[in-house]
């Protein structure tokens, strides 16, 4: 398993692209915490800090697919780097101006969120041109999902360290300088500079005209909802069982479970269609959320949280493959960006729903929200499975996976056919 990941990371450009993308996404991963700490340091209330973060999140949800579509049309360097700089300048404006005048602070959040570069979708579009074997691409998707867990665990620690060493404003600046440096590292690399989208059909819906993709987005909205609800329910549980350290333990266990599951999942090749495998993974994920409603003691609850996280990274990694197979030609970055947006919106919805559930019924109803989210995610896949499966043609192995001179090579680096469209993707 370790040897497989080692071979993947030794492939030219692979480690650089993965690390650069993670660093480039750091401002987005830490924005909520960094904005909260800075707003509180400036004398703002928690409600104001929440409002600023909400503007950032909403703008981010709008900007990701729009910028993803621009990347598919114009290439990565011409979109990613200007967007990263513009987003960072929004945060710089916020750090310099503070909370007065308040409209400027909200405008800064709008700019920072709207121009967050779609580095996640960009990396997943690059993998097929960097890695030469299909199994390596699937392993890279799993490693990507695992790396997200590491980033979301270490990012807040980096923010708190910067605050302890300097100040809240300095933390905002440092995080965003790192983000621009990460984006720059990606876009000046040879794979990013050479990457071009396949020809695309002009259509105002873009990637959303794929029925299979819409099914996937519907399912992962509810998975995002489940994760957002777990964060709220964990805090409520901690209030009854010893304070904030308990909620940190639960969320850390969830992350460790996802980390372990992703490493194991990406360490081997899996037979069968990924659409069918995704149903099993989401079913296992939903099943893992159900015991959390029992709200046992802290030790047992921590174990249950770890088990609940095991199938998260595998489900994400499998979803990346399914997106790749269903995105219309020339829209793969946009399609991946829609997955990010749907997940973020679902997360926010889960936070909004779990709060009243805890307020009205207590901790157990709070954990019933992620359980319901997992069941709903599975229900979407089962109810609309024909859209995921019908029309899929046999996989045509793309140029990137063919030996020189092999006949029948096609200019297709997404390595998969798509339902309802011709089998030609990223060039």
N, C-alpha and C positions, 0 to 999 in steps of 0.2 A: 504493500500500500504506500509506504513512505517512499519507496523507490519510484513508484509511478508519479507521485507528486514532484519528486526531485527531478525526474526526467522532463516533466512539463515545465518546471521553472527554469531548467537549464536551456530550454529552447530559446534562441535569440529573440530578444525583445519581450519575452513573456513576463519575467519578473519586473522589468521596468514598467510595463504597462499596468500590471496589477498594483504595484506600489504607488505609482504616480496617480492612478485613479483613486485609490484609497485616500491619499493625501489631498487630492483635489476635492473629494467629497467631505472632507473633515468639517469645513464651515457649515455645511448643511446638516451633518450629523450632530453638531454641537450647538446649533443656532438657538434652540429653545432654552437651553441652560445658560448660554453666554448672554443672551438678551435678558433673561430673568435676573441674573446676577447684576448686570450693568444697570438695569432699570431700578432695581432695589437700592443699589449704591447711590443712584442719583435722586433718591427720595420718592420714587414712584411706588404705587401700590401693587399688590399681586394681580389685581384685576387689570391694571394698566399694562403690566408686563405680559399678562395673558393675551390682551388685545393686540399688542405689538407682535407677539409670536403668531397669533392667529392670522394677521395680515401677511406676515412672512410665509406661513404655510399655505394660505390660499393662493398667493401670488406664485409660489413654487409649483403648486398643482396645475396652475394654468400655463406657466412658462415651460415646464418640462416637455410636453408633447409638441408645443409650438417650436421650441428650439430643436427638438428631435427631428421634426419635419424639415427644418432649415438645414440641419446637418446632412440629411439624406439628399437634399438638393444641391448644397454648396460645398460639401466636404467638411471634415472635422476642424482643421486649423482655422478656417475662416469664420467659424461660429463659436467653437469652444473657448478659445482664448479671449476674444473680445467679451464674451458673456461672463467669463470668470473675472475679468478685470472690472466690468461694470458692476457685478454682484459685490465684489470686494469694496469698490468705491462707495456703494450704498451703505455697507457696514462702517466704513471709515467716516462717512458723513454722520451716521448715528453716534459713533464714538466721540466725534468732535463736538457736535451740536448738543447731544444729550436729549433731555425731554422737553426742552424749551427752545423754540416754539414746537408744540406738540404736532401740528400738521407736518412739519419737516421730518420729525421722527417717524411718523407713519409713512411718509413718502420714501424715506430711506429704507424702511422695511419692505415696502412695495418693490423698490428697485432691486434690493438684495435678493428677494425671493424670486422675482420674475426672471432674473437673468442668471440664476443658478445653472451652470452648464450641465447638460444631460450626459455626464461622464459614465454613468452606469450603462445606459443604453449604448453609448459609443464603444465601451470596452467589449460588450457582448457581441456587437457587430464586428469587432476586429478579430475576435478569437479564431474564427474559421480561416482567416488569411494568415494568421501567425502560426497556428498549430497544424500539423500535416496529417493527423489522424483523427477520425471522427470520435474515437473513444477519448482522445485527449481533450477535444472540445467539450465533451460532456463532463469530463473530470474538471475542466477549467470552470465550467458553470458552477459545479459543486464547491470548488475552492473559492470562487467569488462569493457564494452565499455564506461560507464559513468566515471569510475575511470581513464580511459585513458585521458579523457578531463580534469579532475582535475589535473592529473600529468603534462600534457603539458602546463597547465596554471601556476601551482606553480613551476615547475622545473626551468624555466628561472629566476623566482624571487629568488630562492635559489642560483642560480649561481651569480646573481648580488649582493646579500647580501654577499656571500663569498668573492667576489672581493672587495666590499666596506670595509669589516672587515679586510681582509688580502691582497690577491693579486690574479692575474689571475692564476698563477701557483698553488697557494693554492686551488683555486676553483676547478681546475682539479683534484687535489689529494683528496679533501674532497668528491666530487661527486662520485669518483670511490671507495673510501673506503666505502661509504654508499652503493654503488652497490654491492660490494662483501659481505657486511654484510647481505643485503637483500637476495642475492642468497643463502648464507649459511643458513639463517633462513628457507628457503624453503626446501633445500635438506636434512637437518637433521630432518625434520618433519617425522612423521610416515607414512603419505600417500605417500610422495615422495620416502621414502626408500622402501616401500612395492610395489610400482607400478611396474608392468611389462607389456610390450607390448604383445598383442596376437600373436600367430604364424603368420608369414608372408610368402608370396610366394616370393622367390628370383626373383627379376626383377630389371633391371638397371634403369627403369623409376621410381620405387618406387611409391609414391602417385600419380605421374603424369599420371599413366596409367588409371586413372578414368576419363572418358569423362565428367561426371558431374562436377568434381572438376575443370577441364580445363575451362569449361564454366564459372564457378564462378570466377576463376582467371582472365579470360578475361574481365569480367564485372567490377571487382574491380580494375583492372588496370586503367580503365577510371575514376572511382570514385576517386582514388588517384590522377590522372591527374587533375581532377576538383579542388581538395583541394590545390594542388600545385599552380595552376593558380590563385586561389582566393587570395592567399597570395601576389603574385606579383601585381595583379590588385588592391588590397587594398592599397598597397604602392603608386601606380601610382595615384589612386583616392585621397589619402591624399595629395599628392604633389599639387593638384589643389584645395584642400578644407581645408587648414589650417595646414598641417604638420603631423608629425609622430603620434601624439596623436589620430588622426582620424583613421589611419590604425589599431592602437591598439584597438580602440573602435569597429571597424568592425569585427576584428578577435575574440575579446572577445564576441561580440554578437553572432557570429557563434558558439563559444564554449558553451555559455549559452543555446542557442537553442538546441544543441546536448545533453547537460546535462539534460535539462527538458524533451526532447523527450525520452531519454533512461530511465529515472526514471519512466515515465508514462508507457512506453512499457513493462518494466520488472515487473510492479506491477500487471499484470493480465495474465491469460492464454489465448492464442489465438487459435481459432479453425482452422482446415484445415491444409493442407500440407505446411510446411515452404517454399518449393520451389515456390509455388504460391503466398504466402504472400510476399516473397522477391521481386517478380516482382512488386507488388503494392507499396512496400516501396521505391524501386528504382525509380519507376515512380513518386512518390511524391517528392523524392529527386531531380530528374531532373526538375520537375515543379518548385520547389523552387529556382533553380538557374537561371531560365529564366528572372525574373523581375530585376535581378541585372544589366542586360544590359541597363536598362533605366537610370542608374546613376543619380538619383534625388539628392536632398539636403541631408545634412549629417544626419539629424534626421530620415528622411524616409529611407535612405540607411542603417542606423544602424538597423532599424526595419526589413527591408528586409533581412539583413544578419542573424538576429536572426531566422527569419522564414526559411531561407535556411538551417539552421543547424538542425532544429527539427527532421528530419528523418534520420540524419546521424548515430547516435548511435543505433536506432532501426534497420537500415539496417545492421549494423555491427553485432549486436546481432543475428539477423536472419541468417546472413551468417555463423556465428559460428556453428549454429545448422545444416545448410546445409553441411558444411564441415564435421561435425561429421557423417552425414548420408551417405556421398559419399566417404570418405577416405577408400581405401582398407585396409583389415585387417592387423593390425600391423604397420600402417603408420600414425597414427593420429597426432602425434607430428610433423612429417615432413609435413603433409598436412596443419596444422595450420601455420607452419613456411613459407610455400610457399605463404600463403595468406598475411602474413606480408611482405615478400619480394616483391610480386607483387604490393602491396599498396605503398611501399617505392619507387620502380622504377617508378610507375605511377606518384607519387608526384614529383619526380625529372623531369620527362618528362613534366609535367604541368608547372613547373617553367621555363624550357627551351623554351617551346612554347609560354607562355604568355609574356615573355620579348620582343621578336621581334614583337608580336602582338601589344603591347602597343607602342613600338617604331615607328612602321609603321602607326598605325591607331588611337592611343589614348586609353583612358580608356575604352570606350564602347567595342571595339574589344577585349580588355584584359579580360573583363567579359564575352565575347562571348565564350572564351575558356572553362571555367567551364560549361557553358550551353551546349556546344557541347559535353563535356565529360560526363555529366549526360545523355544526349540523347543517346550517344554511349553505355554507360553502360546498359541502358534499351534495346537498340537494340540487344545487344549480348544475353541478357536473352531471349528475344522474338524469335530471330532467331534460337536459339539452345535449346529451351525449352524442346524438346523431350528427349535430353540427360539428363536433370535434372529430368524428370518425368518417363520416360519409365524404366521398370524393377524394380521399387521400390516395395518391398514386404511389406506386413503388418508388422508394428513394433512389434518385439518380445521383451517383457519386460525383461530386463536383471536381473541377480542375485542381483545387487545392489538395485533394486526396488521391489524385491519379498520378501514375508514374509518367515521365515524359514519353510522348509518342503513343500513349494508350488511346485507342479509338473511343469515340463517343463522348469525349470530354465536353462538358458544358460550362459556360461562364456563370457558375452558380456556387457561391461560397457559403451559403447557408445550409448546404448539404441536405436539403429536404424538399420534398414537394409540398404544395399547399393546396387546400381544398378550394376548388372554384377558380383557381388562377393557374397560369402557366408556371411550370417549375423552373423559374429563373429568379435568383435573388441577388445578393450582394456581389459586385464585381471586385 
